[in-house]
Amino acid sequence: MESKPKKTFEDHWAEAFKDASMVPPDQCWDNIEKELDKKEERKPFLLIWRNKGLASGIAAMLLLTLGYVLFQKNGRLNTVRSESVALKPEIKASEKMNDTDKESQVIDKNTAIVTEKVKTPEQKNDLAEATYSRKPEVSISKISVAATSVVSTKETVTVAAIQPPAWIDESKTLAASDQIEKTTFGNVTTLAAADFEPYGNRFNNKREKLSYEFPENTDVVASDNKSRKGFWMGLNSGVSPFNPNYSDSNFGSDAVSSANKVSSESFNYASSSSVLPNNRPSSQPTNQIQNGRAVNIGITMGKKLSKRLGLESGFRYLRANSSLQTNVYAINENTGEIQAYFQANYLNQRVNTDNTIISLSENGNQAYDYMSIPMQMSYQIPILKKLDLQLLGGLSGDLFLRSVLSGANSGKNTLTASNSTYKSLNVSGLGGARLNYAVGKNWEAVFGSFYQHSLNSGLKSGNHLSFKPKMFGLTYGLNYKF
Amino acid sequence: MTSHTEIVEACIRQDRAAQKQFYELFSGKLFAVAMRYMKNRDNAQDVLQDSFVKIYKNLQNFRFDCPLEAWLKRIVINTALKALQKQPDWQIGMDDNLQIETTITHSNFGFENLKYDALLAMIGELPEGCRMIFNLFAIEGYKHNEISDMLGITEGTSKSQYSRARQLLMEKLLKEKRKEDRSMEDLNLEENRKDILL
C-alpha cells in the first residue's frame, strides 16, 4: 500500500487558504461604483512638467548652450578690459610726474593699438607738481590728443593731466602739456579698424586730430548692444508622418520556434472558456508595423554668428505613434498577463518567463514620447526684402520618455527606458529648409520642411531588432528677433 | 444560471447589474487574498476597491486563455504589492541582513486545531517584507527568482525573508500548540478533581 507523501509546512498553509473567503465591508461596492462613474482625468499635455528633475536638467542644458553662444563675443570684450589695467578710484595726490619716459599701451586682444611715448618735461614744474585725482564719477565726453591740444576736465583744480577713460592704464596717462613724439601719431593713425571693432566707429580722424567719442553716461568702452543683435527666439511646431523603422528579419522564425517550445499542458483552461484547442501555431506569424503620425512643439533660440550663418537650439516635445498588427502573443502563465510577442521578446525581453501562442490577429497602437534638444547651424539666403530662405542642418539629442502599447488582446503597457530595451538617449541627424517672412519690425513667420533620422538604434544592444525612426514633414512657427 | 462568460460579456458592456453580480461572485475570495497581504481590514478594502476598478476597466482584455479566478487574483496581488511598495519604509522592510535560522524542525506543525482567523492573524503579525514573501512563496507558489523579479529585490533577500517568516510562524504555531496542550491538561485535571470529589 502506497503511503501518502507527507505535507510540507508550505502545503499546510496553502491548503488552509486555498478556498478562503471573507465578506468585504458593505460600503466597498458603493465606493467601486463611485469610482466607475468618475471620468478619467486628463493628463497634462507636456509630460515633462510631471518630472521636475528632467525639466531642471533640460533647463540647465539650455542655459549652458545659450550662455556659450550669447557670451562668446562678450568674452572678447572682457579680454580687453582685463588686459587694460583697471582704474583705481583715487590716485595719490602727491604723485610726481618725474618719470623720464612713459609708454602707454592699450592692448586689444593680441595687438598693441596705441603706443604713446610721453616725455615728462622738466620745465613744466607746475605740471610736475600738479596733482590729480581721478574719481570714477568724473566723466569725459571727449578726448583730443594732439601736440597743442588743450584738455579740460570737470575738475576745478588746475590740472593739466588728461583723465583717461577707464580702459586706459592710469600709469600711462597722457599729459596734455607733454610733448608727444610725432611717432606716436604714426601709431595712433595706423589703428587697425578691425582690432577696435567693438568701438572702432567711435574713433574719428578729424583733420590732424584723432578723436574718440565716448558713449554718454558711461565709462565702459564697449557697448553690449551690438553683441545682442541677431538673437532670435520662437515657438515652433511640426507635423509629419512617423516611420518607426523597426527592422528584424528573424521575427517569423523566432516566433514559431518560441511557440513550438510551449507544451499545451502549460495552460489550465477553464472549462467554460472558449479557448483554442491547443497552442500550436495554426497560421503564419505576422508582425506588421505601420507608419503613424508625429507632432512636435517646442521653443527655439538662435544667434547669428555672421551675416549669413547662425546657430539654433532649443527644446522640443515629440509625440508620435505607429500601429502594430500581430497574431503572436506571449502569455505569462502565472499571471495571465498577455503581451504582443513583439513587445515581450524584443522590447521587454521577458519571453523566457512567458509562453508564446499564435492566435487571432489584432491591431495595436504604439505611442512614443520624446524630449529633444536640437542643435543646428543655419545659412540664410535673402530672397525678397521681407523674405529669406534658411537652410538648416545639425544634430538632435532625443531623450526617450516613454512608449505606450495598447491592443485589444494585450491591454495597455507603458514602457520606459528602465523597464524596456529602449535607450534613454538617442542622437538624430536633422535638416531642413525654412522660409522666414518678416511681419513687423521684430516678428517673423516661419514655414518650411524638416527631415529627422535617428543615427543610432533606439534599442539597447542584445537583440536583432533595430529602431531608427525617421520623419519628413512640415514645420511652422513664429520668431521674435531681438 | 448565467455562466461566467455571460457575466463577463455584460460587464464589458458596462452593465451595472452584471458588474454587481460579478462583484458578489468574486469579492469574498479576493478580499481574503487582500487581507493576507495588508495589515488591516481598511487597507485590504482599499486594495479590493482598486482591484475591482482595474478589473472592470480591463475585462475586455481577458481572453479566457487562463482561469478567470487566477487572473482576478493576480490583479489583487499586484495591487496589494504596489500599495505596500508605496509605503515609505518599504526598503527597510526588505533588509537583506536577516539571520537565517532553520533550526526549528517539527513534524507536527500544530495546524490541526487552528482556525482560519487564527492563521490569518499570525500572517498579519509578520513584518511587512516577510509577510509579502511568505504569501507569494508559500501560498501563491511563486519561486524565489520570480519573487525577486516581481519585487525588484535579490533572490537572496527573498530567501532570507522567507526563512525569517517561516521561523516566526513556527514559533507562533508552537506557542499556540503549547497553550492548547496546557489548557487540555487543565481541563483533564479539572475533570479528575470533579471525579474525586464525586
Contacts between the chains, C-beta under 8 A, distances in Angstrom:
chain1	res1	chain2	res2	distance
A	6	B	107	7.9
A	9	B	109	6.0
A	9	B	138	7.5
A	9	B	166	6.6
A	9	B	170	7.5
A	10	B	137	7.3
A	10	B	138	4.2
A	10	B	139	7.9
A	12	B	109	5.8
A	12	B	111	4.8
A	13	B	119	7.4
A	13	B	138	4.8
A	13	B	139	5.7
A	14	B	138	6.5
A	14	B	139	5.3
A	14	B	141	7.0
A	16	B	111	6.7
A	16	B	116	6.5
A	16	B	119	5.3
A	17	B	32	7.2
A	17	B	36	6.6
A	17	B	116	7.7
A	17	B	119	7.5
A	17	B	139	5.3
A	19	B	29	7.4
A	20	B	29	7.1
A	20	B	32	4.0
A	20	B	33	8.0
A	20	B	116	6.1
A	20	B	120	8.0
A	21	B	28	3.7
A	21	B	29	5.0
A	21	B	31	7.6
A	21	B	32	5.4
A	22	B	28	6.1
A	22	B	31	4.9
A	22	B	32	4.5
A	22	B	35	5.9
A	23	B	28	6.1
A	23	B	31	7.3
A	24	B	27	5.1
A	24	B	28	7.2
A	24	B	31	4.2
A	24	B	45	6.5
A	24	B	48	5.7
A	25	B	41	7.3
A	25	B	45	5.5
A	28	B	27	7.1
A	28	B	31	7.9
A	28	B	45	5.6
A	28	B	48	6.0
A	28	B	49	6.0
A	29	B	20	6.6
A	29	B	23	5.7
A	29	B	27	7.7
A	31	B	49	5.1
A	32	B	23	6.9
A	32	B	49	5.4
A	32	B	52	4.8
A	32	B	53	6.2
A	32	B	56	7.9
A	33	B	16	7.4
A	35	B	49	6.7
A	35	B	53	4.8
A	36	B	19	7.4
A	36	B	53	6.5
A	36	B	56	6.1
A	267	B	65	6.6
A	267	B	66	6.4
A	268	B	66	7.1
A	268	B	67	6.1
A	268	B	70	7.9
A	269	B	64	7.6
A	269	B	65	7.5
A	269	B	66	7.5
A	269	B	67	7.6
A	270	B	4	7.6
A	270	B	64	6.3
A	270	B	66	7.6
A	270	B	67	4.6
A	270	B	68	6.1
A	272	B	3	5.4
A	272	B	4	5.5
A	272	B	5	5.7
A	272	B	64	7.8
A	273	B	5	7.1
A	273	B	64	3.3
A	273	B	65	7.5
A	273	B	67	8.0
A	273	B	68	7.7
A	274	B	5	7.0
A	274	B	64	5.8
A	275	B	63	7.9
A	275	B	64	5.8
A	275	B	65	5.9
A	331	B	65	6.0
A	331	B	66	7.1
A	333	B	66	6.9
A	334	B	74	7.4
A	334	B	142	6.9
A	334	B	146	6.9
A	335	B	71	7.7
A	335	B	74	4.4
A	335	B	78	7.8
A	336	B	62	7.7
A	336	B	65	7.2
A	336	B	66	4.0
A	336	B	67	7.9
A	336	B	70	5.8
A	336	B	71	3.9
A	336	B	74	5.7
A	337	B	74	7.4
A	338	B	61	6.9
A	338	B	63	6.8
A	338	B	65	7.0
A	353	B	146	7.4
A	353	B	149	7.6
A	357	B	65	7.6
A	359	B	63	8.0
A	408	B	60	7.0
A	408	B	61	7.1
A	409	B	61	6.6
A	409	B	63	6.0
A	410	B	61	7.1
A	411	B	58	5.8
A	411	B	61	4.1
